[in-house]
Amino acid sequence: MIRFRTRNHRLPIEIGNWERIPINERLCLTCNKLGDEFQYLFECTIYDIERKQYLKRYYYNNPSTFKLQKLMSSEKDFIKCKLCKTILSNIR
């Protein structure tokens, strides 16, 4: 989760930064949307199963940056554990 929060991962948003690709071209290969943490956690269709398995419906129904911040800053261990499982399934 630390790598995800600090953008030390291989999502398109970060790979594009390393390769100096304009932000608007750092797209998810599946959805053709900006490939950032928000998109992978809440929107990418390839991770629908993992999202529904590990996250509460509250977070992925009508997602928002507020919900992302709330999820990432949760102090509840079971929420952090499920978030970690979701992240791991997304970045492998």
DAUR-V534988 format. One line per field, one symbol per residue. phi: phi as a letter, one per 20 degrees, with the letter a starting at -180 (. if undefined). A space follows every 50 residues. Layout:
# DAUR-V534988
phi = ???
This chain:
# DAUR-V534988
phi = .ffffeldbdfgfegfffeleggfdedffeemdgedfgfffdcgffdgff gffddfggfeelfbffffffffdfdefffffffffffgfede
